[in-house]
Each structure stands twice: as C-alpha cells, then as structure tokens.
Amino acid sequence: MTPILDFLFPNVPRNHPARKYIATNFVANFLGLGWAATPPGLKAMIELQKLNKDSHTATNAMCMFLIVNMSSIQLIPITIISYRASYGSINPTDIIGPCILATYASTFIAIVFTKFMERRHRK
C-alpha cells in the first residue's frame, strides 16, 4: 500500500506508526469490516495528531484520512450481504458490483476534492 499512502499522505513519513494504522483501517474497510476498522482508525488519528504542529487545526493528512473513510471505501460489503442472506435474499451477493462502483465514485470524488482543497489552501 506504500504507493497509495505516499500519494494520499505525502507529509507522513514512511516509517511513522500512523501509516501502519491507516493501512490497517483501509484494509478492514475494503473488506466491509467497519467494526474492525474503528480501533486502527482512532490510533491513526492519534498518531497523526503527534505530527501536528497546531493542535487546534487538523492537518491535510488528518483531513484526507477522515474524508476517505467517510467516502465508504468498501469493496466487499460483508455486513449487507449477511443481512440480505438472513432476510431470505435469493442472491445476497448481487450488490457487490453496485457497491464497487459506488465506492470507486465516492472515494475518487473525495480524494480529488481533498487534493483540490490542499492546493487551494497552499496559495
């Protein structure tokens, strides 16, 4: 995940613990395990705060992490599939394709918006 993390979080050093927590959070979210993504997400924000020089303002990395998480980076919606199966859906996995498209669109827009705001803020 190094190339992805380098692009999304250029100001976070490669050996910083925040990157490990961010990667763990992203993988758990990719797999649709939101409950498993929360603890590393909280740890990531704590570690990102340690890099923050102004404790009253979020850094670009903190904003990017939060916005990507809010965009619902989920490739396999395990929870929804299990709900559909428990309620008698004939094919509970029918939603995987639409979920992948929705995730791609929302995450792409979130990243473009955040990068745009970063550049605008620098000027």
C-alpha positions as CSV (number, residue, x, y, z in Angstrom):
1,M,0.0,0.0,0.0
2,T,3.1,2.3,0.0
3,P,2.3,4.0,-3.3
4,I,-1.2,4.7,-2.3
5,L,-0.2,6.0,1.1
6,D,2.6,8.1,-0.4
7,F,0.1,9.8,-2.8
8,L,-2.6,10.3,-0.1
9,F,-0.3,11.2,2.8
10,P,2.9,12.8,1.4
11,N,3.6,14.6,4.7
12,V,3.5,11.5,6.8
13,P,7.0,9.8,7.0
14,R,7.2,6.3,5.6
15,N,8.3,4.8,8.9
16,H,5.7,6.6,11.0
17,P,3.3,4.4,13.0
18,A,0.3,6.3,11.6
19,R,0.9,4.7,8.2
20,K,0.5,1.2,9.7
21,Y,-2.8,2.2,11.4
22,I,-4.0,3.9,8.2
23,A,-3.3,0.8,6.1
24,T,-5.0,-1.5,8.6
25,N,-8.0,0.8,8.7
26,F,-8.2,0.9,4.9
27,V,-7.9,-2.9,4.5
28,A,-10.6,-3.5,7.1
29,N,-12.9,-1.1,5.4
30,F,-12.1,-2.6,1.9
31,L,-13.4,-5.9,3.3
32,G,-16.5,-4.4,4.8
33,L,-15.4,-4.8,8.4
34,G,-16.3,-1.4,9.7
35,W,-16.2,-2.6,13.3
36,A,-12.6,-3.8,12.9
37,A,-11.6,-0.6,11.2
38,T,-12.5,1.7,14.0
39,P,-9.7,0.9,16.5
40,P,-6.9,1.4,14.0
41,G,-8.7,4.5,12.7
42,L,-8.6,6.0,16.1
43,K,-5.0,5.1,16.6
44,A,-4.2,6.6,13.2
45,M,-5.7,9.9,14.2
46,I,-3.8,9.9,17.5
47,E,-0.5,9.3,15.6
48,L,-1.3,11.9,13.0
49,Q,-2.0,14.4,15.8
50,K,1.6,13.8,17.1
51,L,2.8,15.2,13.7
52,N,0.5,18.2,14.0
53,K,2.2,21.5,15.0
54,D,-1.1,23.3,15.7
55,S,-3.2,21.2,18.0
56,H,-6.3,23.3,17.2
57,T,-6.3,22.7,13.4
58,A,-6.4,19.4,11.5
59,T,-3.5,18.7,9.2
60,N,-4.0,17.8,5.5
61,A,-3.3,14.2,6.4
62,M,-5.9,14.1,9.1
63,C,-8.5,15.6,6.7
64,M,-7.6,13.2,3.9
65,F,-7.9,10.2,6.3
66,L,-11.2,11.3,7.6
67,I,-12.7,12.1,4.1
68,V,-11.5,8.9,2.6
69,N,-13.1,7.0,5.5
70,M,-16.4,8.9,5.1
71,S,-16.5,8.1,1.4
72,S,-17.1,4.5,2.3
73,I,-14.1,2.6,0.9
74,Q,-15.7,-0.8,0.8
75,L,-15.2,-3.4,-1.8
76,I,-16.9,-6.4,-0.1
77,P,-20.0,-5.3,1.9
78,I,-19.9,-8.3,4.3
79,T,-22.5,-6.8,6.7
80,I,-25.1,-6.0,4.0
81,I,-24.5,-9.4,2.3
82,S,-25.2,-11.1,5.7
83,Y,-28.3,-9.0,6.3
84,R,-29.6,-9.9,2.8
85,A,-28.9,-13.6,3.4
86,S,-30.6,-13.6,6.8
87,Y,-33.7,-11.9,5.3
88,G,-34.0,-14.6,2.6
89,S,-32.5,-12.9,-0.4
90,I,-32.2,-15.3,-3.3
91,N,-28.7,-13.9,-4.3
92,P,-27.4,-11.8,-1.4
93,T,-24.1,-11.0,-3.3
94,D,-25.9,-9.2,-6.2
95,I,-24.9,-5.9,-4.6
96,I,-21.2,-6.4,-4.9
97,G,-21.0,-4.8,-8.4
98,P,-23.0,-1.7,-7.5
99,C,-21.1,-1.4,-4.2
100,I,-17.8,-1.4,-6.0
101,L,-19.0,1.3,-8.4
102,A,-20.4,3.5,-5.6
103,T,-17.2,3.1,-3.6
104,Y,-15.0,4.0,-6.6
105,A,-17.0,7.1,-7.4
106,S,-17.3,8.4,-3.8
107,T,-13.7,7.7,-3.0
108,F,-12.4,9.2,-6.2
109,I,-14.5,12.4,-5.7
110,A,-13.4,12.6,-2.0
111,I,-9.7,12.4,-3.0
112,V,-10.0,14.9,-5.8
113,F,-11.9,17.3,-3.6
114,T,-9.3,17.0,-0.8
115,K,-6.3,17.4,-3.1
116,F,-8.0,20.5,-4.6
117,M,-8.6,22.0,-1.2
118,E,-5.0,21.3,-0.2
119,R,-3.7,23.2,-3.3
120,R,-6.1,26.0,-2.8
121,H,-5.0,26.3,0.9
122,R,-1.4,26.5,-0.1
123,K,-1.9,29.5,-2.4
